[in-house]
């Protein structure tokens, strides 16, 4: 195999490093959510999506927002509903459609979780300067990340 692009190997090494950092950060955040907040990352993700859409979303919309199957979203929503953190409301126009939204308790719980999550992410990347953050954010935006 002949490499005609002199940056090919460096890009591959960068990808492996990026993946390693992402996996380490996600693993740490999962552990913090489990130990300090007695919750899971999937529950946090569902609540975050519902927090962004306070009026509620359909289960299909929620699945698309989270890039998971309807079954996975339903399992998490079932547990959140049992805990009183979300409510399901049937559509008035389509019996097959159900909207999901955070309850007042869910909103308060998510705000607590989000503050802890933000603090942990900040701590994870505390060695990055403002210039580092600007440069990295710019690079990721160029690559198609938001």
C-alpha positions as CSV (number, residue, x, y, z in Angstrom):
1,X,0.0,0.0,0.0
2,X,1.5,3.3,-1.1
3,X,0.7,6.4,0.8
4,X,0.5,9.4,-1.6
5,X,-0.8,11.8,1.1
6,X,2.0,12.8,3.5
7,X,-0.5,13.7,6.2
8,X,-2.5,10.5,6.1
9,X,-0.7,8.8,9.0
10,X,-0.8,12.0,11.1
11,X,-4.5,12.3,10.5
12,X,-5.0,8.7,11.6
13,X,-3.0,9.3,14.8
14,X,-5.0,12.4,15.4
15,X,-8.2,10.4,15.0
16,X,-7.1,7.8,17.5
17,X,-6.2,10.5,20.0
18,X,-9.5,12.3,19.5
19,X,-11.3,9.0,20.0
20,X,-9.3,8.2,23.1
21,X,-10.0,11.6,24.7
22,X,-13.7,11.3,23.8
23,X,-14.0,7.8,25.3
24,X,-12.1,8.8,28.5
25,X,-14.3,11.9,29.0
26,X,-17.5,9.9,28.4
27,X,-16.5,7.1,30.7
28,X,-15.7,9.7,33.4
29,X,-19.0,11.5,33.0
30,X,-20.9,8.2,33.1
31,X,-19.3,7.4,36.4
32,X,-19.9,10.8,37.9
33,X,-23.6,10.6,36.9
34,X,-23.9,7.1,38.3
35,X,-22.0,7.8,41.6
36,X,-22.8,11.4,42.4
37,X,-26.2,11.7,40.9
38,X,-27.6,8.2,40.8
39,X,-28.5,8.4,37.2
40,X,-27.3,7.3,33.8
41,X,-26.0,9.0,30.7
42,X,-29.0,7.9,28.6
43,X,-31.3,9.4,31.2
44,X,-29.3,12.6,31.2
45,X,-29.4,12.8,27.4
46,X,-33.2,12.3,27.2
47,X,-33.7,15.0,29.8
48,X,-31.3,17.3,28.0
49,X,-33.2,16.9,24.8
50,X,-36.5,17.5,26.6
51,X,-35.0,20.5,28.3
52,X,-34.2,22.1,25.0
53,X,-37.8,21.5,23.8
54,X,-39.8,22.5,26.8
55,X,-43.1,22.2,25.0
56,X,-42.5,18.5,24.5
57,X,-41.7,16.3,21.5
58,X,-43.1,13.1,20.0
59,X,-41.3,9.9,20.8
60,X,-40.2,9.7,17.2
61,X,-38.7,13.2,17.3
62,X,-37.0,12.3,20.6
63,X,-35.5,9.2,19.0
64,X,-34.2,11.2,16.0
65,X,-32.8,13.9,18.3
66,X,-30.9,11.3,20.3
67,X,-30.0,9.1,17.3
68,X,-31.4,6.0,19.0
69,X,-34.2,3.6,18.2
70,X,-37.7,4.2,19.3
71,X,-37.4,1.2,21.6
72,X,-34.3,2.6,23.4
73,X,-36.0,6.0,23.8
74,X,-39.1,4.3,25.1
75,X,-37.3,2.3,27.7
76,X,-35.6,5.4,29.1
77,X,-38.8,7.5,29.0
78,X,-40.7,4.7,30.8
79,X,-38.2,4.9,33.7
80,X,-38.2,8.7,33.8
81,X,-42.0,8.6,33.8
82,X,-42.1,6.1,36.7
83,X,-39.8,8.6,38.6
84,X,-42.1,11.5,37.9
85,X,-39.6,13.3,35.8
86,X,-41.4,13.2,32.5
87,X,-45.0,13.0,31.4
88,X,-46.6,11.6,28.3
89,X,-49.5,13.4,26.7
90,X,-51.6,11.9,23.9
91,X,-52.0,14.0,20.8
92,X,-55.5,15.5,20.4
93,X,-55.4,14.9,16.7
94,X,-53.7,11.5,16.3
95,X,-54.2,8.7,18.7
96,X,-50.9,7.1,17.7
97,X,-48.9,10.1,18.7
98,X,-47.7,10.8,22.2
99,X,-45.8,13.8,23.4
100,X,-43.2,13.7,26.1
101,X,-42.1,16.6,28.2
102,X,-40.3,17.2,31.5
103,X,-42.4,17.7,34.6
104,X,-41.6,20.5,37.0
105,X,-39.7,17.9,39.1
106,X,-37.9,16.8,35.9
107,X,-36.9,20.3,35.0
108,X,-35.5,21.0,38.5
109,X,-33.7,17.6,38.5
110,X,-32.2,18.3,35.1
111,X,-31.0,21.7,36.1
112,X,-29.1,20.1,39.0
113,X,-27.7,17.4,36.8
114,X,-26.7,19.9,34.1
115,X,-24.8,22.1,36.6
116,X,-22.8,19.1,37.8
117,X,-22.2,17.9,34.3
118,X,-20.9,21.3,33.2
119,X,-18.6,21.5,36.2
120,X,-17.2,18.0,35.4
121,X,-16.6,18.9,31.7
122,X,-14.9,22.1,32.7
123,X,-12.7,20.2,35.1
124,X,-11.9,17.6,32.4
125,X,-10.7,20.2,30.0
126,X,-9.2,22.7,32.6
127,X,-5.8,22.4,31.0
128,X,-7.0,24.1,27.8
129,X,-6.5,27.8,27.6
130,X,-9.0,30.2,26.0
131,X,-6.8,30.2,22.9
132,X,-6.8,26.4,22.9
133,X,-10.6,26.3,23.2
134,X,-11.0,28.8,20.3
135,X,-8.6,26.9,18.1
136,X,-10.1,23.5,18.8
137,X,-13.7,24.8,18.4
138,X,-12.8,26.4,15.1
139,X,-11.2,23.2,13.9
140,X,-14.2,21.1,14.9
141,X,-16.6,23.5,13.2
142,X,-14.6,23.3,10.0
143,X,-14.9,19.5,10.2
144,X,-18.7,19.7,10.4
145,X,-19.2,19.5,14.1
146,X,-21.6,22.1,15.5
